Amino acid sequence: MRLDTPTPFHTIMMPMSWSPVNDVCSELLEDIRKIRLNFSILVGWVDEVDQSKVLEDVVTEEAAINFFMDMFGVTNLSNLVGEITFFHELSSTMNAEICGRSFIQMKKDRKVVETVQQHRIEALVKFLMHIGDPAVLCDDPKPIDITWTKLREEAMKSRMRPFAAEFLQVIATVYENWKPGSHHQDTKFNKQKLLSDIQEIKKLQEVLTEIDDDKRQALAEDITGRILLVCWHGMSLEIARVLEKVADYFSMSDEVITSPLGESRVNDVQKIGCILSQAASSTLDDGLDPLQRMMHDAADSVSKYQLLLTALTNQAALNNASTESMPNGRSY
């Protein structure tokens, strides 16, 4: 996967600076607006983003969740990761911060989430059992007919969507690195970091309403990248946390570990990881999608807005120096 794809608004130069791109795709601009709008709905600041547009869209919270699920392409990976709950939990967390839910209510909500997650884990374990196992196909009244070859084909097809290849790599890493009795990687949800990241995005949103139009594009791209990164981190942690438990249940349950299936199941988990890793690492000729580029820039702490301000400041200094070097400030 190449990391040198130009961003839609500016082309990266060496040394680090940005030059405007004039033919920005209107569809991409609309995607950026929708990402900011739908995120603002989920975190409760809908009135602070593009107010003239909000009245036209009338987006519900459920619609905002569906928007992100579709954009990240995780619905196409449901057999491998189940139903992502991050966006529901994001909305719930922000509502709790705004409304101040009681400890008892939060405990009840957590219990519901844990029950849903248990059903999700059981369904994912069942899917793994069907991969290349004819005995399971014969015994199951509703078999999932999938072979190792078909798993590879489905993974290759899924990775064509933006972000999907990166999610495939998350899944692959969990399964490839999993070993019986191994310590799980650090996948604990960090609420304070999430709230801090969201607060930083909110500050940038406020700056966006106050700056000139010629700088808004760069800052809008920065904001979009940060939003995508927050969502990516949340979903990736959730997927890793769930799949570690899936691998445990699949390979280490009492009835499996005491049978000849035990060692075979461990090998199957790692084989699945290998297949998905190969699919995820297959190179696409067109490099990163523009939205992926924004997210990668955010992850690398690259701010197009700050680079643009630096470029403008440097250019102004050069112009002033040139003017001052001429007699009476005029050229002859």
C-alpha positions as CSV (number, residue, x, y, z in Angstrom):
1,M,0.0,0.0,0.0
2,R,1.5,3.3,-1.1
3,L,1.7,6.2,1.3
4,D,2.6,8.9,-1.2
5,T,-0.8,9.5,-2.7
6,P,-1.6,13.3,-2.9
7,T,-4.3,14.7,-0.7
8,P,-7.3,16.1,-2.4
9,F,-6.8,19.7,-1.2
10,H,-3.0,20.0,-1.2
11,T,-0.1,18.1,-2.7
12,I,2.7,17.3,-0.2
13,M,6.0,18.9,-1.2
14,M,9.6,18.4,0.1
15,P,10.5,20.1,2.4
16,M,7.1,19.9,4.1
17,S,4.7,22.5,2.6
18,W,1.5,22.5,0.7
19,S,0.3,23.8,-2.7
20,P,-3.4,24.1,-3.5
21,V,-5.1,21.8,-5.9
22,N,-7.7,23.6,-7.9
23,D,-9.9,20.8,-9.2
24,V,-11.2,19.4,-5.9
25,C,-13.8,16.7,-6.5
26,S,-17.3,18.0,-5.4
27,E,-18.2,14.5,-4.3
28,L,-15.2,14.4,-1.9
29,L,-16.1,17.8,-0.5
30,E,-19.6,16.5,0.2
31,D,-18.1,13.4,1.8
32,I,-16.1,15.6,4.1
33,R,-19.2,17.7,5.0
34,K,-21.2,14.6,5.8
35,I,-18.4,13.1,7.9
36,R,-18.3,16.2,10.0
37,L,-22.1,16.4,10.2
38,N,-22.8,12.8,11.1
39,F,-20.0,12.8,13.7
40,S,-21.4,16.0,15.3
41,I,-24.8,14.3,15.5
42,L,-23.2,11.3,17.3
43,V,-21.4,13.4,19.9
44,G,-24.1,16.0,20.4
45,W,-22.9,19.1,18.6
46,V,-25.1,19.1,15.6
47,D,-25.9,22.9,16.0
48,E,-22.2,23.8,15.6
49,V,-21.5,22.3,12.1
50,D,-22.8,23.7,8.8
51,Q,-26.1,24.9,10.3
52,S,-27.4,26.0,6.9
53,K,-27.0,22.4,5.7
54,V,-28.3,20.6,8.8
55,L,-31.8,21.7,8.2
56,E,-31.7,20.2,4.7
57,D,-30.3,16.8,5.9
58,V,-32.3,16.0,9.1
59,V,-30.0,13.1,10.0
60,T,-31.0,10.9,12.9
61,E,-28.6,9.2,15.2
62,E,-29.3,5.8,13.7
63,A,-28.7,7.2,10.2
64,A,-25.4,8.7,11.4
65,I,-24.3,5.3,12.7
66,N,-25.3,3.6,9.5
67,F,-23.4,6.3,7.5
68,F,-20.1,5.5,9.3
69,M,-20.7,1.7,9.2
70,D,-21.1,1.9,5.4
71,M,-18.3,4.3,4.8
72,F,-15.8,2.1,6.7
73,G,-17.1,-1.0,4.9
74,V,-17.3,-3.0,8.1
75,T,-20.8,-4.4,7.2
76,N,-19.0,-6.4,4.5
77,L,-16.8,-8.0,7.2
78,S,-19.7,-9.0,9.5
79,N,-18.9,-12.7,9.2
80,L,-15.4,-12.0,10.6
81,V,-16.1,-9.2,13.2
82,G,-19.8,-9.3,13.9
83,E,-21.9,-6.2,14.4
84,I,-19.7,-3.2,15.4
85,T,-21.0,-1.4,18.6
86,F,-18.5,1.4,18.8
87,F,-20.8,4.1,17.4
88,H,-23.6,3.2,19.7
89,E,-21.2,3.3,22.6
90,L,-19.7,6.6,21.4
91,S,-23.2,8.2,21.3
92,S,-24.1,6.7,24.7
93,T,-20.8,7.9,26.2
94,M,-21.4,11.5,25.0
95,N,-25.0,11.4,26.1
96,A,-23.8,10.3,29.6
97,E,-21.3,13.2,29.7
98,I,-24.0,15.7,28.6
99,C,-26.9,14.4,30.7
100,G,-25.1,12.8,33.6
101,R,-26.6,9.3,33.8
102,S,-26.5,7.6,37.2
103,F,-24.0,4.9,38.1
104,I,-26.9,2.4,38.4
105,Q,-28.2,3.2,34.9
106,M,-24.7,2.9,33.4
107,K,-24.2,-0.5,35.1
108,K,-27.5,-1.7,33.5
109,D,-26.4,-0.5,30.1
110,R,-23.1,-2.2,30.5
111,K,-24.8,-5.5,31.3
112,V,-26.9,-5.2,28.2
113,V,-23.8,-4.6,26.1
114,E,-22.0,-7.6,27.6
115,T,-25.0,-9.9,26.8
116,V,-25.0,-8.7,23.2
117,Q,-21.3,-9.2,22.9
118,Q,-21.5,-12.8,24.2
119,H,-24.1,-13.6,21.5
120,R,-21.8,-11.9,19.0
121,I,-18.8,-14.0,20.1
122,E,-20.8,-17.2,19.9
123,A,-21.9,-16.4,16.3
124,L,-18.3,-15.7,15.2
125,V,-17.1,-18.9,16.8
126,K,-19.7,-20.8,14.8
127,F,-18.5,-19.1,11.6
128,L,-15.0,-20.2,12.2
129,M,-16.2,-23.8,12.9
130,H,-17.7,-23.9,9.4
131,I,-14.6,-22.9,7.5
132,G,-13.4,-26.1,5.7
133,D,-15.1,-28.4,8.2
134,P,-17.5,-30.8,6.3
135,A,-18.6,-32.5,9.6
136,V,-20.0,-29.2,10.9
137,L,-21.8,-28.6,7.6
138,C,-23.5,-32.0,7.9
139,D,-24.6,-31.4,11.5
140,D,-25.8,-27.8,11.2
141,P,-29.4,-27.2,10.1
142,K,-28.3,-23.8,8.7
143,P,-24.8,-24.4,7.4
144,I,-22.5,-21.6,6.2
145,D,-20.8,-23.1,3.1
146,I,-17.3,-21.5,3.2
147,T,-14.0,-23.1,2.3
148,W,-10.5,-21.8,2.7
149,T,-10.5,-20.8,-0.9
150,K,-13.8,-19.0,-0.6
151,L,-12.5,-17.2,2.6
152,R,-9.5,-15.9,0.6
153,E,-11.8,-14.8,-2.3
154,E,-14.2,-13.0,0.0
155,A,-11.4,-11.3,1.7
156,M,-9.9,-10.1,-1.6
157,K,-13.3,-8.8,-2.6
158,S,-13.9,-7.0,0.7
159,R,-10.6,-5.2,0.6
160,M,-11.6,-3.2,-2.4
161,R,-13.5,-0.9,-0.2
162,P,-11.6,2.0,1.4
163,F,-10.4,1.1,4.9
164,A,-11.4,-2.5,4.5
165,A,-7.9,-3.7,3.9
166,E,-6.7,-2.0,7.1
167,F,-9.5,-3.7,9.1
168,L,-8.5,-7.1,7.5
169,Q,-5.0,-6.5,8.8
170,V,-6.3,-5.8,12.3
171,I,-8.2,-9.2,12.2
172,A,-5.2,-10.9,10.7
173,T,-2.9,-9.6,13.3
174,V,-5.1,-10.8,16.2
175,Y,-5.4,-14.3,14.7
176,E,-1.8,-14.7,13.6
177,N,-0.4,-13.6,16.9
178,W,-2.9,-15.6,19.0
179,K,-1.5,-18.5,21.0
180,P,-3.2,-20.7,23.7
181,G,-2.7,-19.1,27.1
182,S,-1.0,-16.0,25.7
183,H,-1.6,-12.7,27.3
184,H,-4.0,-10.5,25.4
185,Q,-2.8,-7.3,23.8
186,D,-3.8,-4.0,25.5
187,T,-7.3,-3.5,24.1
188,K,-8.8,-1.7,27.1
189,F,-11.1,1.1,26.2
190,N,-9.7,4.5,27.2
191,K,-12.6,6.8,27.9
192,Q,-10.5,9.8,28.9
193,K,-8.4,9.7,25.7
194,L,-11.6,9.4,23.6
195,L,-13.1,12.5,25.3
196,S,-9.9,14.4,25.0
197,D,-9.6,13.6,21.3
198,I,-13.2,14.7,20.7
199,Q,-12.6,17.9,22.6
200,E,-9.7,18.7,20.4
201,I,-11.9,18.1,17.3
202,K,-14.5,20.5,18.8
203,K,-11.9,23.2,19.2
204,L,-10.9,22.8,15.5
205,Q,-14.5,23.0,14.5
206,E,-14.8,26.3,16.3
207,V,-11.7,27.7,14.6
208,L,-13.2,26.6,11.2
209,T,-16.1,29.0,11.6
210,E,-13.8,31.9,12.1
211,I,-11.2,31.7,9.4
212,D,-11.1,32.8,5.8
213,D,-12.5,30.6,3.0
214,D,-9.0,30.1,1.4
215,K,-7.9,28.3,4.6
216,R,-11.1,26.4,5.4
217,Q,-10.3,23.6,3.0
218,A,-7.1,22.6,4.7
219,L,-8.6,22.8,8.2
220,A,-11.7,20.9,7.1
221,E,-9.4,18.1,5.9
222,D,-7.5,18.1,9.2
223,I,-10.8,17.8,11.1
224,T,-12.0,15.0,8.9
225,G,-8.8,13.1,9.4
226,R,-9.1,13.3,13.2
227,I,-12.7,12.2,13.1
228,L,-11.8,9.2,11.0
229,L,-8.9,8.4,13.3
230,V,-11.1,8.5,16.4
231,C,-13.5,6.1,14.7
232,W,-10.8,3.9,13.4
233,H,-9.1,3.5,16.9
234,G,-12.5,2.8,18.5
235,M,-13.5,0.1,16.0
236,S,-10.0,-1.5,15.9
237,L,-9.8,-1.8,19.7
238,E,-13.3,-3.3,19.7
239,I,-12.5,-5.8,16.9
240,A,-9.2,-6.9,18.6
241,R,-10.9,-7.3,22.0
242,V,-13.8,-9.4,20.6
243,L,-11.6,-11.6,18.3
244,E,-9.2,-12.5,21.1
245,K,-12.2,-13.9,23.0
246,V,-13.5,-15.6,19.8
247,A,-10.1,-17.4,19.4
248,D,-10.2,-18.5,23.0
249,Y,-13.7,-20.0,22.7
250,F,-12.9,-21.6,19.3
251,S,-9.7,-23.2,20.4
252,M,-9.7,-23.4,24.2
253,S,-13.2,-24.4,25.3
254,D,-13.4,-27.4,27.6
255,E,-14.9,-29.8,25.0
256,V,-12.2,-28.8,22.4
257,I,-9.1,-28.6,24.5
258,T,-9.6,-32.2,25.7
259,S,-10.1,-33.6,22.2
260,P,-7.9,-34.1,19.1
261,L,-9.6,-30.9,17.7
262,G,-7.6,-28.7,20.1
263,E,-4.3,-28.5,18.2
264,S,-6.1,-28.4,14.8
265,R,-8.2,-25.4,16.0
266,V,-5.1,-23.5,17.1
267,N,-3.6,-24.0,13.6
268,D,-6.9,-23.0,12.0
269,V,-6.9,-19.7,13.9
270,Q,-3.4,-18.9,12.7
271,K,-4.2,-20.0,9.1
272,I,-7.1,-17.7,9.0
273,G,-4.9,-14.9,10.1
274,C,-2.3,-15.7,7.4
275,I,-5.0,-15.8,4.7
276,L,-6.4,-12.4,5.7
277,S,-3.0,-10.9,6.0
278,Q,-2.1,-11.9,2.5
279,A,-5.4,-10.4,1.2
280,A,-4.9,-7.2,3.2
281,S,-1.3,-6.7,1.9
282,S,-2.2,-7.1,-1.7
283,T,-1.2,-3.9,-3.5
284,L,-3.8,-1.7,-5.2
285,D,-2.5,0.4,-8.1
286,D,-4.3,3.5,-7.1
287,G,-2.8,3.9,-3.6
288,L,-4.7,5.3,-0.7
289,D,-8.2,6.6,-0.9
290,P,-8.3,10.4,-0.2
291,L,-10.2,9.8,3.1
292,Q,-7.6,7.2,4.1
293,R,-4.9,9.7,3.4
294,M,-6.5,12.2,5.7
295,M,-6.7,9.6,8.5
296,H,-3.1,8.6,8.0
297,D,-2.0,12.3,8.1
298,A,-3.9,12.7,11.4
299,A,-2.2,9.6,12.8
300,D,1.2,11.1,11.8
301,S,0.3,14.4,13.4
302,V,0.5,16.2,10.0
303,S,-1.7,19.3,10.0
304,K,-2.4,20.7,6.6
305,Y,-3.8,23.8,8.1
306,Q,-0.6,24.5,10.1
307,L,1.6,23.8,7.1
308,L,-0.5,26.2,5.0
309,L,-0.2,28.9,7.6
310,T,3.6,28.3,7.7
311,A,3.8,28.5,3.9
312,L,1.8,31.7,3.9
313,T,3.9,33.3,6.6
314,N,7.2,32.3,4.8
315,Q,5.9,33.7,1.5
316,A,4.9,37.0,3.2
317,A,8.3,37.2,4.8
318,L,10.0,36.7,1.4
319,N,7.8,39.3,-0.2
320,N,8.6,41.8,2.6
321,A,12.3,41.2,2.3
322,S,12.1,41.6,-1.5
323,T,10.3,44.9,-1.1
324,E,12.6,46.3,1.5
325,S,15.7,45.5,-0.6
326,M,14.4,47.8,-3.4
327,P,15.0,51.6,-3.3
328,N,11.9,53.3,-2.1
329,G,10.2,49.9,-2.2
330,R,10.0,50.1,-6.0
331,S,11.6,48.0,-8.7
332,Y,13.4,49.5,-11.7
